Amino acid sequence: MTAPVVGIVAIGDMGRGVAVRLRGAGARVITSLAGRGRGTAARAAEAGVETAADDEALVREADLILSILPPGAAVDLAERMAAAMRRAGRAPAFVDCNAISAMTMARVAEIVAGAGAAVADVGIIGGPPDKTPGTRFYASGPELPALMTLKNLGLDLRWIGSEIGQASALKMGYGGFTKGLMALATALMVSARRAGVAEALEAELASSQGAILAALDRGLPGMPAKAYRWVAEMEEGAASFAAAGLPPELLEGAARLYEAVAATPTAQLTPVGARVPVSRARLMDDLAVEIGRVWQA
């Protein structure tokens, strides 16, 4: 089967990783740099991604478009691509791969389907697939032929249902477990430091909750550089809770914490995807001071 022409917007850390994996399996990958900065252009060039002249050229050439963005930009991109499809008179399949709620996914689907595009819903769990073994692409909605071919191009694509929104709901549940728990752990560890009991808490966690502490050792040092992206994801999760009749405040608090972390000096020091040299304990020491300054500002 001939590999599809895959449009990816945007070439961030995850988009670059997907592009590298697909190109390595023989697919042609293109993108539009409209509204993007020099960093995106550099990542696209490094990954060997072709640059379309504009959005219209992108939808004319692509067999499917993967939307891989911070979740707060998902609807705006859907509107942009739908407008380009109408101008170009061509509507490639559109696959939203963002960390959004089922309700936001329904809105995205409505927008692009209105321009004549077939739509699928994908939730990505794991890191950039060129660097992280085992990244999963959970999909729901119609089994679009162009998307199904990606299974043969190095992506672990797993269909979980026929309804748009199911993959997004899965992503919200997983993100709540991982990023929600990381936010709670950050708040608890910062609170312990301010109360002068950090060492005692650490010792108890090491004694009785070693697996949790080990997971935090792996995840927390890289969190500040990503915190700005997780604000909207936690807000989407809060909306999912509200739709299910559960208290949205549980994840709204996580969103506000990540918002504060994103404004700290520590979050500005390490770019996304870079090696993080500090330990979890050192990070919590720094954030105990910096988050307080953000809240007081």
DRENDO-1510 file (C-alpha; in Angstrom, 1 decimal, always signed):
<recs>
REC; n; res; u; v; w
REC; 1; MET; +0.0; +0.0; +0.0 .
REC; 2; THR; +1.3; +3.4; -0.9 .
REC; 3; ALA; +2.2; +5.5; +2.1 .
REC; 4; PRO; +0.0; +8.6; +2.5 .
REC; 5; VAL; +1.2; +12.2; +2.5 .
REC; 6; VAL; +0.8; +13.2; +6.1 .
REC; 7; GLY; +0.4; +16.9; +7.1 .
REC; 8; ILE; +1.4; +17.6; +10.7 .
REC; 9; VAL; +0.5; +20.9; +12.5 .
REC; 10; ALA; +2.5; +21.7; +14.4 .
REC; 11; ILE; +6.1; +20.5; +14.5 .
REC; 12; GLY; +6.6; +20.8; +18.3 .
REC; 13; ASP; +8.4; +18.2; +20.3 .
REC; 14; MET; +5.7; +15.5; +19.8 .
REC; 15; GLY; +4.9; +16.6; +16.2 .
REC; 16; ARG; +8.6; +16.4; +15.3 .
REC; 17; GLY; +8.9; +12.9; +16.9 .
REC; 18; VAL; +5.9; +11.6; +14.9 .
REC; 19; ALA; +7.3; +13.1; +11.7 .
REC; 20; VAL; +10.7; +11.4; +12.2 .
REC; 21; ARG; +9.0; +8.1; +12.8 .
REC; 22; LEU; +6.8; +8.4; +9.7 .
REC; 23; ARG; +9.5; +9.6; +7.4 .
REC; 24; GLY; +11.8; +6.8; +8.6 .
REC; 25; ALA; +9.1; +4.4; +7.4 .
REC; 26; GLY; +8.9; +6.0; +4.0 .
REC; 27; ALA; +6.0; +8.5; +4.3 .
REC; 28; ARG; +6.2; +12.1; +3.0 .
REC; 29; VAL; +5.5; +14.6; +5.8 .
REC; 30; ILE; +4.6; +18.2; +5.2 .
REC; 31; THR; +3.6; +21.1; +7.4 .
REC; 32; SER; +2.4; +24.7; +7.4 .
REC; 33; LEU; +4.5; +27.2; +9.3 .
REC; 34; ALA; +1.7; +29.9; +9.3 .
REC; 35; GLY; +1.8; +31.6; +12.7 .
REC; 36; ARG; +4.7; +29.5; +13.9 .
REC; 37; GLY; +8.1; +30.8; +15.1 .
REC; 38; ARG; +11.7; +30.0; +14.2 .
REC; 39; GLY; +11.8; +27.1; +16.7 .
REC; 40; THR; +9.1; +25.3; +14.7 .
REC; 41; ALA; +10.9; +26.0; +11.4 .
REC; 42; ALA; +14.1; +24.6; +12.8 .
REC; 43; ARG; +12.5; +21.5; +14.1 .
REC; 44; ALA; +10.8; +20.9; +10.8 .
REC; 45; ALA; +14.1; +21.3; +8.9 .
REC; 46; GLU; +15.9; +19.0; +11.4 .
REC; 47; ALA; +13.2; +16.3; +10.9 .
REC; 48; GLY; +13.2; +16.6; +7.1 .
REC; 49; VAL; +9.6; +17.8; +7.0 .
REC; 50; GLU; +8.6; +19.7; +3.9 .
REC; 51; THR; +7.1; +23.2; +4.3 .
REC; 52; ALA; +3.9; +24.0; +2.3 .
REC; 53; ALA; +3.6; +27.5; +1.0 .
REC; 54; ASP; +0.4; +28.1; +3.0 .
REC; 55; ASP; -2.5; +26.3; +4.6 .
REC; 56; GLU; -4.3; +25.9; +1.2 .
REC; 57; ALA; -1.2; +24.2; -0.2 .
REC; 58; LEU; -1.1; +21.9; +2.8 .
REC; 59; VAL; -4.7; +20.7; +2.4 .
REC; 60; ARG; -4.2; +20.3; -1.4 .
REC; 61; GLU; -1.3; +17.9; -0.9 .
REC; 62; ALA; -2.0; +16.0; +2.2 .
REC; 63; ASP; -4.0; +12.8; +2.4 .
REC; 64; LEU; -4.6; +13.4; +6.1 .
REC; 65; ILE; -3.7; +16.1; +8.6 .
REC; 66; LEU; -2.6; +15.3; +12.2 .
REC; 67; SER; -3.4; +18.2; +14.6 .
REC; 68; ILE; -0.7; +17.9; +17.4 .
REC; 69; LEU; -0.8; +21.1; +19.4 .
REC; 70; PRO; -1.2; +22.4; +23.0 .
REC; 71; PRO; -4.8; +21.6; +23.7 .
REC; 72; GLY; -5.8; +25.3; +24.0 .
REC; 73; ALA; -5.1; +25.7; +20.3 .
REC; 74; ALA; -7.1; +22.7; +19.0 .
REC; 75; VAL; -10.3; +24.5; +18.1 .
REC; 76; ASP; -8.5; +27.5; +16.5 .
REC; 77; LEU; -6.5; +25.1; +14.2 .
REC; 78; ALA; -9.7; +23.2; +13.3 .
REC; 79; GLU; -11.2; +26.5; +12.2 .
REC; 80; ARG; -8.1; +27.5; +10.3 .
REC; 81; MET; -7.9; +24.1; +8.4 .
REC; 82; ALA; -11.6; +24.2; +7.7 .
REC; 83; ALA; -11.3; +27.6; +6.1 .
REC; 84; ALA; -8.3; +26.4; +4.1 .
REC; 85; MET; -10.3; +23.4; +2.9 .
REC; 86; ARG; -13.1; +25.6; +1.7 .
REC; 87; ARG; -10.7; +27.9; -0.2 .
REC; 88; ALA; -8.8; +25.0; -1.7 .
REC; 89; GLY; -11.9; +22.9; -2.6 .
REC; 90; ARG; -10.3; +19.8; -1.1 .
REC; 91; ALA; -10.8; +18.2; +2.3 .
REC; 92; PRO; -8.2; +15.6; +3.5 .
REC; 93; ALA; -9.0; +13.5; +6.5 .
REC; 94; PHE; -8.5; +15.4; +9.8 .
REC; 95; VAL; -7.2; +13.7; +12.9 .
REC; 96; ASP; -7.1; +15.6; +16.2 .
REC; 97; CYS; -4.4; +14.2; +18.4 .
REC; 98; ASN; -4.6; +16.7; +21.2 .
REC; 99; ALA; -5.3; +16.4; +25.0 .
REC; 100; ILE; -8.8; +17.7; +24.8 .
REC; 101; SER; -12.2; +16.7; +26.4 .
REC; 102; ALA; -14.8; +14.7; +24.5 .
REC; 103; MET; -16.9; +17.9; +24.3 .
REC; 104; THR; -14.1; +19.9; +22.7 .
REC; 105; MET; -13.4; +17.0; +20.3 .
REC; 106; ALA; -17.0; +17.1; +19.3 .
REC; 107; ARG; -16.7; +20.8; +18.5 .
REC; 108; VAL; -13.5; +20.2; +16.5 .
REC; 109; ALA; -15.3; +17.4; +14.5 .
REC; 110; GLU; -18.2; +19.7; +13.8 .
REC; 111; ILE; -15.9; +22.4; +12.4 .
REC; 112; VAL; -13.9; +20.3; +10.1 .
REC; 113; ALA; -16.7; +18.0; +9.0 .
REC; 114; GLY; -18.5; +21.2; +8.0 .
REC; 115; ALA; -15.8; +21.7; +5.4 .
REC; 116; GLY; -16.3; +18.2; +4.1 .
REC; 117; ALA; -13.5; +16.4; +5.9 .
REC; 118; ALA; -13.7; +12.9; +7.5 .
REC; 119; VAL; -12.6; +13.1; +11.1 .
REC; 120; ALA; -11.0; +10.8; +13.7 .
REC; 121; ASP; -10.1; +11.2; +17.3 .
REC; 122; VAL; -6.7; +10.2; +18.7 .
REC; 123; GLY; -5.2; +10.4; +22.1 .
REC; 124; ILE; -1.4; +10.1; +22.4 .
REC; 125; ILE; +0.0; +8.4; +25.5 .
REC; 126; GLY; +3.7; +8.4; +25.9 .
REC; 127; GLY; +6.6; +10.7; +24.7 .
REC; 128; PRO; +7.7; +11.5; +21.2 .
REC; 129; PRO; +7.8; +8.2; +19.4 .
REC; 130; ASP; +11.3; +8.6; +17.9 .
REC; 131; LYS; +12.7; +8.8; +21.4 .
REC; 132; THR; +10.2; +7.0; +23.7 .
REC; 133; PRO; +9.6; +3.3; +23.2 .
REC; 134; GLY; +6.0; +2.2; +23.3 .
REC; 135; THR; +4.1; +5.4; +22.6 .
REC; 136; ARG; +0.4; +4.6; +22.0 .
REC; 137; PHE; -2.0; +6.3; +19.6 .
REC; 138; TYR; -5.5; +5.4; +20.8 .
REC; 139; ALA; -8.1; +6.2; +18.1 .
REC; 140; SER; -11.9; +6.3; +17.9 .
REC; 141; GLY; -14.4; +7.3; +15.3 .
REC; 142; PRO; -14.6; +6.0; +11.7 .
REC; 143; GLU; -11.6; +3.8; +10.7 .
REC; 144; LEU; -10.2; +6.2; +8.1 .
REC; 145; PRO; -8.1; +4.4; +5.5 .
REC; 146; ALA; -5.4; +7.0; +5.4 .
REC; 147; LEU; -5.1; +6.9; +9.2 .
REC; 148; MET; -5.1; +3.1; +9.3 .
REC; 149; THR; -2.1; +3.0; +7.1 .
REC; 150; LEU; +0.0; +4.6; +9.8 .
REC; 151; LYS; +0.0; +1.3; +11.6 .
REC; 152; ASN; +2.3; +0.1; +8.9 .
REC; 153; LEU; +4.5; +3.1; +9.3 .
REC; 154; GLY; +5.8; +2.6; +12.8 .
REC; 155; LEU; +2.9; +4.0; +14.9 .
REC; 156; ASP; +1.3; +1.9; +17.6 .
REC; 157; LEU; -2.3; +2.7; +16.6 .
REC; 158; ARG; -5.0; +1.1; +18.7 .
REC; 159; TRP; -8.7; +1.6; +17.8 .
REC; 160; ILE; -10.9; +1.6; +20.9 .
REC; 161; GLY; -14.4; +2.6; +19.6 .
REC; 162; SER; -16.5; +3.9; +16.8 .
REC; 163; GLU; -17.5; +7.2; +18.5 .
REC; 164; ILE; -15.7; +10.5; +18.2 .
REC; 165; GLY; -14.7; +11.5; +21.7 .
REC; 166; GLN; -13.9; +8.1; +23.1 .
REC; 167; ALA; -10.1; +8.5; +22.5 .
REC; 168; SER; -10.2; +12.0; +24.0 .
REC; 169; ALA; -12.0; +10.7; +27.1 .
REC; 170; LEU; -9.3; +8.0; +27.5 .
REC; 171; LYS; -6.6; +10.7; +27.2 .
REC; 172; MET; -8.4; +12.8; +29.8 .
REC; 173; GLY; -8.5; +9.9; +32.2 .
REC; 174; TYR; -4.9; +9.1; +31.8 .
REC; 175; GLY; -3.8; +12.7; +31.9 .
REC; 176; GLY; -5.7; +13.1; +35.2 .
REC; 177; PHE; -3.9; +10.2; +36.7 .
REC; 178; THR; -0.4; +11.3; +35.6 .
REC; 179; LYS; -0.4; +15.1; +35.5 .
REC; 180; GLY; -3.2; +15.5; +38.1 .
REC; 181; LEU; -1.2; +13.3; +40.6 .
REC; 182; MET; +2.0; +15.2; +39.7 .
REC; 183; ALA; +0.3; +18.5; +40.5 .
REC; 184; LEU; -1.0; +17.1; +43.8 .
REC; 185; ALA; +2.5; +15.7; +44.7 .
REC; 186; THR; +4.1; +19.1; +43.9 .
REC; 187; ALA; +1.7; +20.9; +46.2 .
REC; 188; LEU; +2.2; +18.4; +49.0 .
REC; 189; MET; +5.9; +18.5; +48.8 .
REC; 190; VAL; +6.1; +22.3; +48.6 .
REC; 191; SER; +3.7; +22.5; +51.6 .
REC; 192; ALA; +5.9; +20.0; +53.6 .
REC; 193; ARG; +9.0; +22.2; +52.9 .
REC; 194; ARG; +7.2; +25.3; +54.2 .
REC; 195; ALA; +6.2; +23.4; +57.3 .
REC; 196; GLY; +9.7; +22.2; +57.9 .
REC; 197; VAL; +8.8; +18.5; +57.6 .
REC; 198; ALA; +10.1; +17.7; +54.1 .
REC; 199; GLU; +12.8; +15.3; +55.3 .
REC; 200; ALA; +10.3; +13.3; +57.5 .
REC; 201; LEU; +7.8; +13.2; +54.6 .
REC; 202; GLU; +10.5; +12.0; +52.2 .
REC; 203; ALA; +11.6; +9.3; +54.6 .
REC; 204; GLU; +8.1; +8.0; +55.1 .
REC; 205; LEU; +7.4; +8.0; +51.4 .
REC; 206; ALA; +10.6; +6.1; +50.8 .
REC; 207; SER; +9.6; +3.6; +53.4 .
REC; 208; SER; +5.9; +3.0; +52.5 .
REC; 209; GLN; +5.4; +4.5; +49.0 .
REC; 210; GLY; +8.6; +3.7; +47.2 .
REC; 211; ALA; +7.0; +3.1; +43.8 .
REC; 212; ILE; +5.2; +6.4; +43.9 .
REC; 213; LEU; +8.4; +8.2; +45.0 .
REC; 214; ALA; +10.3; +6.5; +42.2 .
REC; 215; ALA; +7.7; +7.6; +39.6 .
REC; 216; LEU; +8.0; +11.2; +40.9 .
REC; 217; ASP; +11.8; +11.1; +40.7 .
REC; 218; ARG; +11.3; +10.2; +37.0 .
REC; 219; GLY; +8.6; +12.7; +36.2 .
REC; 220; LEU; +8.9; +15.8; +38.3 .
REC; 221; PRO; +12.3; +17.2; +37.2 .
REC; 222; GLY; +11.0; +17.7; +33.6 .
REC; 223; MET; +7.6; +19.1; +34.6 .
REC; 224; PRO; +8.4; +22.9; +34.8 .
REC; 225; ALA; +9.3; +23.2; +31.2 .
REC; 226; LYS; +6.0; +21.5; +30.2 .
REC; 227; ALA; +3.8; +23.2; +32.7 .
REC; 228; TYR; +2.5; +25.8; +30.4 .
REC; 229; ARG; +1.1; +23.1; +28.1 .
REC; 230; TRP; -0.6; +21.3; +30.9 .
REC; 231; VAL; -2.7; +24.2; +32.0 .
REC; 232; ALA; -5.2; +23.8; +29.3 .
REC; 233; GLU; -5.1; +20.0; +29.5 .
REC; 234; MET; -6.1; +20.2; +33.2 .
REC; 235; GLU; -8.9; +22.6; +32.3 .
REC; 236; GLU; -10.1; +20.2; +29.7 .
REC; 237; GLY; -10.0; +17.5; +32.3 .
REC; 238; ALA; -12.0; +19.7; +34.7 .
REC; 239; ALA; -14.7; +20.2; +32.0 .
REC; 240; SER; -14.8; +16.4; +31.6 .
REC; 241; PHE; -15.4; +16.0; +35.3 .
REC; 242; ALA; -18.2; +18.6; +35.2 .
REC; 243; ALA; -19.9; +16.8; +32.3 .
REC; 244; ALA; -19.7; +13.6; +34.3 .
REC; 245; GLY; -21.3; +15.2; +37.3 .
REC; 246; LEU; -18.1; +15.3; +39.3 .
REC; 247; PRO; -16.4; +18.3; +41.0 .
REC; 248; PRO; -14.3; +20.2; +38.3 .
REC; 249; GLU; -12.3; +21.9; +41.1 .
REC; 250; LEU; -10.2; +18.8; +41.5 .
REC; 251; LEU; -8.4; +19.5; +38.2 .
REC; 252; GLU; -9.0; +23.2; +38.1 .
REC; 253; GLY; -6.6; +23.4; +41.1 .
REC; 254; ALA; -4.0; +21.4; +39.1 .
REC; 255; ALA; -4.4; +23.9; +36.2 .
REC; 256; ARG; -3.8; +26.8; +38.5 .
REC; 257; LEU; -0.7; +25.2; +40.0 .
REC; 258; TYR; +0.8; +24.5; +36.6 .
REC; 259; GLU; +0.0; +28.1; +35.6 .
REC; 260; ALA; +2.0; +29.2; +38.6 .
REC; 261; VAL; +4.9; +26.8; +37.9 .
REC; 262; ALA; +5.0; +28.0; +34.3 .
REC; 263; ALA; +5.6; +31.6; +35.6 .
REC; 264; THR; +8.6; +30.7; +37.8 .
REC; 265; PRO; +12.2; +31.2; +36.8 .
REC; 266; THR; +12.8; +27.4; +36.9 .
REC; 267; ALA; +10.3; +26.9; +34.1 .
REC; 268; GLN; +12.1; +29.3; +31.9 .
REC; 269; LEU; +15.6; +27.7; +32.3 .
REC; 270; THR; +15.1; +24.4; +30.7 .
REC; 271; PRO; +13.5; +24.0; +27.2 .
REC; 272; VAL; +11.1; +21.3; +26.5 .
REC; 273; GLY; +12.8; +18.1; +25.5 .
REC; 274; ALA; +16.2; +19.0; +27.1 .
REC; 275; ARG; +17.9; +16.9; +29.7 .
REC; 276; VAL; +17.0; +18.1; +33.2 .
REC; 277; PRO; +20.1; +18.1; +35.4 .
REC; 278; VAL; +18.3; +18.8; +38.8 .
REC; 279; SER; +16.9; +16.3; +41.1 .
REC; 280; ARG; +13.3; +16.1; +42.2 .
REC; 281; ALA; +14.3; +17.2; +45.8 .
REC; 282; ARG; +16.3; +20.2; +44.5 .
REC; 283; LEU; +13.4; +21.2; +42.2 .
REC; 284; MET; +10.9; +21.1; +45.1 .
REC; 285; ASP; +13.3; +23.3; +47.1 .
REC; 286; ASP; +13.4; +25.8; +44.3 .
REC; 287; LEU; +9.6; +25.8; +43.7 .
REC; 288; ALA; +8.8; +26.1; +47.4 .
REC; 289; VAL; +10.3; +29.6; +47.1 .
REC; 290; GLU; +9.3; +30.5; +43.5 .
REC; 291; ILE; +5.7; +29.5; +43.6 .
REC; 292; GLY; +5.1; +31.6; +46.7 .
REC; 293; ARG; +6.5; +34.6; +44.8 .
REC; 294; VAL; +4.2; +33.9; +41.9 .
REC; 295; TRP; +1.1; +33.7; +44.1 .
REC; 296; GLN; +2.0; +36.9; +45.9 .
REC; 297; ALA; +2.6; +38.9; +42.7 .
</recs>
